[in-house]
């Protein structure tokens, strides 16, 4: 039994750890401009423009076409109408290159929402670099979701490598904004 616990502890220690989200609730969300894709078509994305339409769900995911990221994108695509009813725009962000984002916007996101490049500056500003236990970068983002209100303030943060609660939690946060 002790051996099993030891092996489990060693295995867990070898896994990357996401950095804790540095943007606390109430913080001003850093402005950004980047390229993204929706339904396979390129588009320029700025936080400023997105906020003109209403609150923004900005969710960072590690890597397109990996199991958890694809399942999360499918879940966000299935909830797109609910986010729209609540007045929110969903934007997925990763460090993937544009060819991969174009394809993922069609297949993973099912043409429902934009996925965009998380440039090194964006990754740093939002503190979403997935790091190894020794603190070195993995080159991908942590799975972190932010809800940003129209004024540009962070009103909700969820950072967890398990994708399953990101959609439900961000949708609840957006709906709570609508009730204010």
Secondary structure, DSSP 8 states (H G I E B T S, - for coil): -HHHHHHHHHHHHHS-EE---S--TT-B----EEEEEETTEEEEEEHHHHHHHS-EEEEE-S-TTSHHHHHHHHHHHHTHHHHHHTT-EEEEEES--HHHHHHHHHHTSTTSSEEEE--HHHHHHTT-EEE-TTS-EEEEE--EEEEE-TTSBEEEEEE-S-GGGHHHHHHHHHHHHHH-
